[in-house]
Amino acid sequence: GTASGGAAPGGAPPGGAAGDADSGALFDFGLLRDLAAYAAGSLRRQRRAALATFATIVLAGVAALAVLPRTYVTEAKLLAQRSLVMPVLSNPRRNVPTEEDTPTRLATEAILRHTNLVAIIQATGLVAHHKANMSIPGRVRAFVATIVDGPPTDKELVDQLVYTLQQRMWVKVSEGTVTIGVAWSDPYIAYRIVQTAQENFFEERHREELALITESIAILEQHAAEVNGEIRANLDTMARVRGTLAPSPPSSLTALRRVAPSPRVLGLQSRLENVRRTIVDLEQFRSRRLAELQATLADLRSTYGAAHPQITNSEQLIRALTGDSPQLTQLRREEQELLGALATLGASPAPVATGTDPLLATAALRSLEGLQRDSVLSERLQYARSRLKIAVSTFEDVLARLDAARIELQTARAAFKYKYGVLMPAEVAHGPSAPKPVLVLGAAVVLAGFLAVFVAVGLDVATGLVLQRWQIERVLGLPVLGGAPRA
């Protein structure tokens, strides 16, 4: 029953100057109380508008939940730690590796580089899935882009997906662990992305670690071939000088002077052998992974039906692992190139054991010392003899380093399964991480409440009417003696 009869002077809205407020108070609690009462009265007076506003905002929140694309998060934590037990036991003279040899070094760059992301897109069939399962906002953007720029090519789609993966994938590197994660609109595609990234990381690390050692072996073998040639040249020189001292060269010299392949042929044969070993290692690694996935698929089939998404996804993973990975494809291409280079040189792919035996070289030196100790050797023979000693010593050192490198290669191949592993396997997300229904609906209800109050109060203020007695008391500074209800 508050009096209402005409417009307040100046169309006074709530919040005018207080006539009887205590000027020394920090807050005018009476004004706050009056404003709250005004808002409550506006809700009663404008209940239809307030309810319509509230319902509209809540329905908009529900519609946003239905329209907004869902995001599913999948992560896998991998073990990548250095193990020194096996290398040190197999080669006690081996130097302890520095921090540059840590398995987690440059893991983020290796996983998120462009070529690896393209391989993930191809392995998971992401282009076809993106076309078939595009969200409504995405379809609108694609339609507009098609009108403006024309339909995108497959390469442009791959580039777009690479950029999207770079934004939605993350790699966290800590002491001895690597965590790979992705946020995607489909939980099964997210699972396959993480699984493919994990497999590619393991295979790439395996290939890189073996490639470092195999390249070192190839260099040592080439250097051994060069030193071997130097030994043979020195023996030829000594044989010519000694022609006047002995009718025929010792049998040891004859054995050392046999024809050997060129250093280039030896290097190509060594690289080919190491590439083939790496291919065998990666194929065995993929065979173990296939066996694990097939066991998982058998468990899933005993629990779910044949059309269950997890079974379908596991079958797709098994088909992806059945084919060659990018690492295997690159190794097979390198194998064919090496075979072609050897065929051009007319050499056999299999290495031929024609290297110099250091024992034969040592026997040759001893035979030289036993022949005619009292005779005066020419300076040329003495020089060739000293060069031969240096070459034999260098050859023995290279052979020792070559044997250590081969042991290191075998150790690295055996220790890989202890160096890398899976601590937390990737799993299909059970629910979306965004948008969260509780959060979205809660925010919609709160916003709807504020807007309902705002609309109700705005409608009352827009009328310009005096609706409560405190408006007269505060704006005009006059006491209200009484009031009458509306007619």
C-alpha positions as CSV (number, residue, x, y, z in Angstrom):
1,G,0.0,0.0,0.0
2,T,2.7,2.6,-0.9
3,A,1.3,5.9,-2.2
4,S,1.7,6.5,-5.9
5,G,0.1,9.3,-7.7
6,G,2.4,11.2,-10.0
7,A,5.9,11.7,-11.3
8,A,8.5,12.5,-8.8
9,P,10.3,15.8,-9.5
10,G,13.0,15.1,-12.1
11,G,11.8,11.6,-12.5
12,A,13.8,10.6,-9.5
13,P,15.4,7.1,-9.9
14,P,16.5,5.1,-7.0
15,G,19.7,6.3,-5.5
16,G,19.1,10.0,-5.2
17,A,20.7,12.2,-2.5
18,A,19.8,11.2,1.0
19,G,18.1,14.0,3.0
20,D,18.4,12.5,6.5
21,A,21.5,10.3,6.0
22,D,24.3,10.7,8.5
23,S,27.0,12.6,6.5
24,G,29.7,11.2,8.7
25,A,28.9,7.5,8.0
26,L,31.1,5.6,5.6
27,F,28.1,3.7,4.1
28,D,24.5,4.6,4.0
29,F,23.0,1.3,5.0
30,G,19.6,2.8,5.0
31,L,20.0,3.6,1.3
32,L,21.1,0.1,0.6
33,R,18.1,-1.3,2.4
34,D,15.8,1.0,0.4
35,L,17.3,0.0,-2.9
36,A,16.9,-3.7,-2.0
37,A,13.3,-3.1,-1.1
38,Y,12.8,-1.2,-4.4
39,A,14.3,-4.1,-6.4
40,A,12.1,-6.7,-4.6
41,G,9.1,-4.5,-5.3
42,S,10.1,-4.2,-9.0
43,L,10.3,-8.0,-9.2
44,R,6.7,-8.2,-7.9
45,R,5.5,-5.5,-10.2
46,Q,7.3,-6.7,-13.3
47,R,7.1,-10.4,-12.6
48,R,6.2,-11.4,-16.1
49,A,9.2,-9.5,-17.7
50,A,11.5,-10.8,-14.9
51,L,10.4,-14.5,-15.4
52,A,10.7,-14.2,-19.2
53,T,14.2,-12.8,-18.9
54,F,15.2,-15.5,-16.4
55,A,13.8,-18.3,-18.5
56,T,15.4,-16.9,-21.7
57,I,18.9,-16.8,-20.2
58,V,18.6,-20.3,-18.7
59,L,17.4,-21.7,-22.0
60,A,20.3,-20.0,-23.7
61,G,22.7,-21.8,-21.3
62,V,21.0,-25.1,-22.1
63,A,21.3,-24.4,-25.8
64,A,24.9,-23.5,-25.4
65,L,25.6,-26.8,-23.8
66,A,23.9,-28.5,-26.8
67,V,25.7,-26.4,-29.5
68,L,29.2,-25.9,-28.0
69,P,31.7,-28.6,-29.1
70,R,32.9,-30.8,-26.3
71,T,36.5,-31.3,-25.4
72,Y,38.0,-34.5,-24.1
73,V,41.4,-34.7,-22.5
74,T,43.7,-37.8,-22.8
75,E,47.2,-38.1,-21.4
76,A,50.0,-40.7,-21.2
77,K,53.0,-40.6,-19.0
78,L,56.1,-42.3,-20.4
79,L,59.3,-43.4,-18.6
80,A,62.5,-42.0,-20.1
81,Q,65.4,-42.3,-17.7
82,R,69.0,-43.1,-18.1
83,S,70.2,-46.5,-17.1
84,L,74.0,-46.8,-16.5
85,V,74.2,-50.4,-15.1
86,M,74.2,-52.3,-18.4
87,P,76.5,-49.9,-20.3
88,V,79.0,-49.8,-17.5
89,L,79.1,-53.5,-17.0
90,S,79.4,-54.2,-20.7
91,N,82.1,-51.6,-21.2
92,P,83.9,-50.6,-17.9
93,R,86.0,-48.0,-19.7
94,R,83.0,-46.3,-21.0
95,N,82.7,-42.6,-20.1
96,V,79.7,-41.6,-18.0
97,P,77.3,-39.7,-20.3
98,T,76.7,-36.1,-19.8
99,E,73.4,-34.3,-19.5
100,E,73.3,-34.0,-23.3
101,D,72.6,-37.8,-23.4
102,T,69.4,-37.7,-21.2
103,P,66.5,-39.5,-22.8
104,T,64.1,-36.6,-22.3
105,R,66.3,-34.1,-24.1
106,L,64.4,-32.2,-26.8
107,A,61.4,-34.5,-26.3
108,T,58.9,-31.6,-26.7
109,E,60.5,-30.5,-30.0
110,A,60.6,-34.1,-31.3
111,I,56.9,-34.8,-30.6
112,L,55.5,-31.4,-31.7
113,R,57.6,-30.9,-34.8
114,H,55.8,-30.5,-38.1
115,T,56.8,-33.9,-39.7
116,N,55.7,-35.8,-36.6
117,L,52.4,-34.1,-36.5
118,V,51.8,-34.8,-40.2
119,A,52.6,-38.5,-39.5
120,I,50.1,-38.5,-36.6
121,I,47.4,-36.9,-38.9
122,Q,48.0,-39.6,-41.5
123,A,48.1,-42.5,-39.1
124,T,44.8,-41.5,-37.4
125,G,42.9,-40.5,-40.5
126,L,42.3,-37.1,-39.0
127,V,41.5,-35.3,-42.2
128,A,38.5,-37.6,-43.0
129,H,37.3,-37.5,-39.4
130,H,37.5,-33.7,-39.3
131,K,35.4,-33.4,-42.4
132,A,32.7,-35.9,-41.1
133,N,32.5,-34.6,-37.5
134,M,32.8,-30.9,-37.8
135,S,30.9,-28.9,-35.1
136,I,28.2,-26.5,-36.0
137,P,30.3,-23.3,-35.5
138,G,33.1,-25.0,-37.5
139,R,30.7,-25.8,-40.3
140,V,29.6,-22.2,-40.4
141,R,33.2,-21.0,-40.6
142,A,34.1,-23.6,-43.2
143,F,31.0,-22.6,-45.3
144,V,32.0,-18.9,-45.2
145,A,35.6,-19.7,-46.0
146,T,34.6,-21.8,-48.9
147,I,32.5,-18.9,-50.3
148,V,35.3,-16.4,-49.9
149,D,38.4,-18.5,-50.8
150,G,37.0,-21.7,-52.4
151,P,37.1,-25.2,-51.1
152,P,40.4,-26.1,-49.3
153,T,42.8,-28.7,-50.7
154,D,44.0,-31.7,-48.7
155,K,47.3,-30.0,-48.0
156,E,45.6,-26.9,-46.7
157,L,43.5,-29.2,-44.4
158,V,46.6,-30.9,-43.2
159,D,48.3,-27.6,-42.4
160,Q,45.2,-26.5,-40.5
161,L,45.1,-29.6,-38.5
162,V,48.9,-29.3,-37.8
163,Y,48.2,-25.9,-36.4
164,T,45.3,-27.2,-34.4
165,L,47.4,-30.0,-32.9
166,Q,50.2,-27.5,-32.0
167,Q,47.6,-25.6,-30.0
168,R,45.8,-28.5,-28.4
169,M,48.7,-30.9,-27.8
170,W,51.2,-30.5,-24.9
171,V,54.3,-32.3,-23.7
172,K,55.5,-32.0,-20.1
173,V,59.0,-33.1,-19.4
174,S,60.2,-33.7,-15.9
175,E,63.0,-35.8,-14.3
176,G,62.8,-39.1,-16.1
177,T,59.2,-38.8,-17.4
178,V,57.5,-37.4,-20.5
179,T,53.8,-36.7,-20.4
180,I,51.9,-36.4,-23.7
181,G,48.4,-35.0,-23.7
182,V,45.8,-33.6,-26.1
183,A,42.4,-32.0,-25.8
184,W,40.1,-33.0,-28.7
185,S,36.4,-33.0,-29.6
186,D,36.3,-36.8,-29.9
187,P,37.5,-39.0,-27.0
188,Y,38.5,-41.9,-29.3
189,I,40.4,-39.7,-31.7
190,A,42.2,-38.1,-28.7
191,Y,43.2,-41.5,-27.5
192,R,44.5,-42.5,-30.9
193,I,46.5,-39.2,-31.2
194,V,48.2,-39.8,-27.9
195,Q,48.9,-43.5,-28.7
196,T,50.4,-42.6,-32.1
197,A,52.5,-39.8,-30.6
198,Q,53.8,-42.3,-28.0
199,E,54.7,-45.0,-30.6
200,N,56.4,-42.4,-32.8
201,F,58.4,-41.1,-29.9
202,F,59.6,-44.5,-28.9
203,E,60.6,-45.5,-32.4
204,E,62.2,-42.1,-33.2
205,R,64.3,-42.3,-30.0
206,H,65.3,-45.9,-30.8
207,R,66.3,-45.0,-34.3
208,E,68.2,-41.9,-33.2
209,E,70.1,-43.6,-30.4
210,L,71.2,-46.5,-32.6
211,A,72.0,-44.1,-35.5
212,L,74.5,-42.2,-33.4
213,I,76.3,-45.4,-32.5
214,T,76.1,-46.9,-36.0
215,E,77.4,-43.7,-37.6
216,S,80.3,-43.9,-35.2
217,I,81.0,-47.5,-36.2
218,A,80.9,-46.6,-39.8
219,I,83.4,-43.8,-39.3
220,L,85.7,-46.1,-37.3
221,E,85.5,-48.8,-40.0
222,Q,86.3,-46.3,-42.7
223,H,89.2,-45.0,-40.7
224,A,90.4,-48.6,-40.1
225,A,90.2,-49.2,-43.9
226,E,92.4,-46.1,-44.5
227,V,94.9,-47.2,-41.9
228,N,94.9,-50.7,-43.4
229,G,95.7,-49.1,-46.8
230,E,98.5,-47.2,-45.3
231,I,99.9,-50.4,-43.8
232,R,99.8,-52.1,-47.1
233,A,101.5,-49.2,-48.8
234,N,104.3,-49.3,-46.2
235,L,104.7,-53.0,-46.7
236,D,105.0,-52.6,-50.4
237,T,107.7,-50.0,-49.9
238,M,109.6,-52.2,-47.5
239,A,109.2,-55.2,-49.9
240,R,110.8,-53.2,-52.8
241,V,113.7,-52.0,-50.6
242,R,114.2,-55.5,-49.2
243,G,114.3,-57.0,-52.7
244,T,118.0,-57.0,-52.6
245,L,118.3,-58.5,-49.1
246,A,115.9,-61.5,-49.5
247,P,114.9,-63.5,-52.5
248,S,111.2,-63.6,-51.5
249,P,109.1,-61.7,-49.0
250,P,108.0,-63.5,-45.8
251,S,104.5,-65.1,-45.9
252,S,103.3,-62.6,-43.3
253,L,104.0,-59.8,-45.8
254,T,102.2,-61.6,-48.5
255,A,99.1,-62.1,-46.3
256,L,99.1,-58.4,-45.5
257,R,99.3,-57.3,-49.1
258,R,96.1,-58.9,-50.3
259,V,93.5,-56.7,-52.0
260,A,90.9,-55.1,-49.8
261,P,87.7,-53.1,-50.6
262,S,87.9,-49.3,-50.8
263,P,87.0,-47.3,-47.6
264,R,83.9,-46.0,-49.4
265,V,82.6,-49.6,-50.0
266,L,83.4,-50.6,-46.4
267,G,81.5,-47.6,-45.1
268,L,78.5,-48.3,-47.3
269,Q,78.4,-51.9,-46.3
270,S,78.7,-51.0,-42.6
271,R,75.8,-48.5,-42.9
272,L,73.7,-51.0,-44.7
273,E,74.2,-53.6,-42.1
274,N,73.4,-51.2,-39.3
275,V,70.2,-49.9,-41.1
276,R,69.0,-53.5,-41.5
277,R,69.7,-54.2,-37.8
278,T,67.7,-51.1,-36.8
279,I,64.8,-52.2,-39.1
280,V,64.8,-55.6,-37.4
281,D,64.7,-53.9,-33.9
282,L,61.8,-51.6,-34.8
283,E,59.9,-54.5,-36.3
284,Q,60.4,-56.5,-33.2
285,F,59.3,-53.5,-31.1
286,R,56.1,-53.0,-33.1
287,S,55.4,-56.8,-32.9
288,R,55.5,-56.6,-29.1
289,R,53.1,-53.6,-29.2
290,L,50.8,-55.4,-31.6
291,A,50.7,-58.4,-29.2
292,E,49.8,-56.1,-26.3
293,L,47.1,-54.4,-28.3
294,Q,45.7,-57.7,-29.5
295,A,45.5,-59.0,-25.9
296,T,43.7,-55.8,-24.9
297,L,41.3,-56.2,-27.8
298,A,40.5,-59.8,-26.7
299,D,39.7,-58.5,-23.2
300,L,37.4,-55.8,-24.7
301,R,35.6,-58.3,-26.8
302,S,34.8,-60.4,-23.8
303,T,33.2,-57.4,-22.1
304,Y,31.6,-55.3,-24.9
305,G,29.8,-56.0,-28.2
306,A,31.5,-55.9,-31.6
307,A,30.2,-52.4,-32.4
308,H,31.5,-50.8,-29.2
309,P,33.6,-47.7,-29.9
310,Q,36.5,-49.0,-27.8
311,I,36.7,-52.2,-29.8
312,T,36.5,-50.3,-33.1
313,N,39.2,-47.9,-31.9
314,S,41.5,-50.8,-30.9
315,E,41.0,-52.4,-34.2
316,Q,42.0,-49.2,-36.0
317,L,45.1,-48.9,-33.8
318,I,46.1,-52.5,-34.7
319,R,45.7,-51.8,-38.4
320,A,47.8,-48.6,-38.1
321,L,50.6,-50.5,-36.4
322,T,50.4,-53.3,-39.0
323,G,51.7,-50.9,-41.6
324,D,55.1,-49.2,-41.7
325,S,55.7,-46.2,-39.4
326,P,57.4,-43.1,-40.8
327,Q,60.6,-44.2,-39.1
328,L,60.5,-47.6,-40.8
329,T,59.6,-46.0,-44.1
330,Q,62.6,-43.8,-43.9
331,L,64.9,-46.7,-43.0
332,R,63.6,-48.8,-45.8
333,R,64.2,-45.9,-48.2
334,E,67.8,-45.5,-46.9
335,E,68.3,-49.3,-47.3
336,Q,67.3,-49.1,-51.0
337,E,69.6,-46.1,-51.5
338,L,72.6,-47.9,-50.0
339,L,71.9,-51.0,-52.1
340,G,71.8,-48.8,-55.2
341,A,75.1,-47.1,-54.3
342,L,76.8,-50.5,-53.7
343,A,75.4,-51.9,-57.0
344,T,76.8,-48.8,-58.8
345,L,80.2,-49.5,-57.3
346,G,79.9,-53.2,-58.2
347,A,80.3,-54.3,-54.6
348,S,78.4,-56.9,-52.6
349,P,75.9,-55.8,-49.9
350,A,77.4,-58.2,-47.4
351,P,80.6,-57.0,-45.8
352,V,83.7,-59.1,-46.7
353,A,86.3,-59.8,-44.0
354,T,89.4,-58.5,-45.8
355,G,90.8,-56.2,-43.2
356,T,94.3,-56.4,-41.9
357,D,95.0,-58.5,-38.9
358,P,97.2,-56.6,-36.4
359,L,98.9,-59.9,-35.5
360,L,100.1,-60.3,-39.1
361,A,101.4,-56.8,-39.1
362,T,103.2,-57.5,-35.8
363,A,104.7,-60.7,-37.2
364,A,105.9,-58.8,-40.3
365,L,107.7,-56.3,-38.0
366,R,109.3,-59.2,-36.1
367,S,110.5,-60.8,-39.3
368,L,112.1,-57.6,-40.4
369,E,114.0,-57.4,-37.1
370,G,115.2,-61.0,-37.5
371,L,116.6,-60.6,-41.0
372,Q,120.3,-59.6,-41.3
373,R,120.6,-57.7,-38.1
374,D,124.2,-56.9,-39.0
375,S,123.4,-55.5,-42.4
376,V,123.0,-51.8,-42.8
377,L,119.4,-50.9,-43.9
378,S,118.8,-48.0,-46.1
379,E,117.2,-44.8,-44.7
380,R,114.2,-45.4,-46.9
381,L,113.7,-48.8,-45.3
382,Q,114.1,-47.4,-41.8
383,Y,111.5,-44.7,-42.6
384,A,109.0,-47.3,-44.0
385,R,109.6,-49.5,-41.0
386,S,108.8,-46.6,-38.5
387,R,105.7,-45.6,-40.5
388,L,104.6,-49.2,-40.4
389,K,105.0,-49.3,-36.6
390,I,102.9,-46.1,-36.3
391,A,100.2,-47.5,-38.6
392,V,100.0,-50.8,-36.8
393,S,99.7,-49.1,-33.5
394,T,97.0,-46.8,-34.8
395,F,95.2,-49.8,-36.4
396,E,95.1,-51.7,-33.1
397,D,93.7,-48.6,-31.3
398,V,91.0,-48.2,-34.0
399,L,90.1,-51.8,-33.8
400,A,89.8,-51.6,-30.0
401,R,87.5,-48.6,-30.3
402,L,85.5,-50.3,-33.0
403,D,85.0,-53.4,-30.8
404,A,83.9,-51.1,-27.9
405,A,81.4,-49.3,-30.3
406,R,79.9,-52.6,-31.4
407,I,79.5,-53.7,-27.8
408,E,77.9,-50.3,-27.1
409,L,75.5,-50.9,-30.0
410,Q,74.4,-54.3,-28.7
411,T,74.0,-52.8,-25.2
412,A,71.9,-49.9,-26.5
413,R,69.6,-52.3,-28.3
414,A,69.2,-54.5,-25.2
415,A,68.8,-51.7,-22.8
416,F,66.2,-49.8,-24.7
417,K,63.3,-51.6,-23.1
418,Y,64.6,-50.7,-19.6
419,K,65.3,-47.1,-20.6
420,Y,61.8,-46.3,-22.1
421,G,58.4,-47.5,-21.0
422,V,54.9,-46.5,-20.2
423,L,54.1,-45.4,-16.6
424,M,50.5,-44.3,-17.2
425,P,48.9,-45.5,-20.5
426,A,46.5,-43.4,-22.5
427,E,42.8,-44.1,-21.9
428,V,39.6,-43.0,-23.5
429,A,38.1,-40.1,-21.6
430,H,34.9,-41.0,-19.7
431,G,33.5,-37.5,-19.9
432,P,34.2,-34.1,-21.4
433,S,36.5,-31.7,-19.7
434,A,34.7,-28.7,-21.3
435,P,32.1,-27.4,-21.3
436,K,31.2,-28.5,-17.8
437,P,27.4,-28.8,-17.5
438,V,27.3,-27.8,-13.8
439,L,29.5,-24.8,-14.3
440,V,27.6,-23.6,-17.5
441,L,24.1,-24.0,-16.0
442,G,25.2,-22.4,-12.7
443,A,26.6,-19.4,-14.5
444,A,23.5,-19.2,-16.6
445,V,21.2,-19.2,-13.5
446,V,23.3,-16.5,-11.7
447,L,23.4,-14.4,-14.9
448,A,19.6,-14.9,-15.4
449,G,18.9,-13.7,-11.9
450,F,20.9,-10.6,-12.2
451,L,19.4,-9.7,-15.6
452,A,15.9,-10.4,-14.3
453,V,16.4,-7.9,-11.5
454,F,18.0,-5.4,-13.9
455,V,15.1,-5.6,-16.4
456,A,12.4,-5.3,-13.6
457,V,14.1,-2.3,-12.0
458,G,14.8,-0.7,-15.4
459,L,11.1,-1.0,-16.4
460,D,10.0,0.7,-13.1
461,V,12.6,3.5,-13.5
462,A,11.5,4.0,-17.1
463,T,7.9,4.8,-16.0
464,G,9.1,7.9,-14.0
465,L,6.6,7.2,-11.2
466,V,7.1,7.5,-7.5
467,L,6.6,4.0,-6.3
468,Q,8.0,4.0,-2.7
469,R,7.8,6.7,0.0
470,W,11.6,6.9,0.5
471,Q,11.9,8.4,-3.0
472,I,10.0,11.5,-1.7
473,E,11.9,11.6,1.6
474,R,15.3,11.3,0.1
475,V,14.9,13.4,-3.1
476,L,12.8,16.2,-1.8
477,G,13.8,16.0,1.9
478,L,10.2,16.2,3.0
479,P,8.5,13.8,5.5
480,V,5.6,11.7,4.2
481,L,2.6,12.0,6.5
482,G,0.5,9.3,4.9
483,G,-0.3,7.4,1.8
484,A,-3.2,5.8,0.0
485,P,-3.4,2.5,-1.9
486,R,-3.8,2.5,-5.7
487,A,-7.3,2.6,-7.0
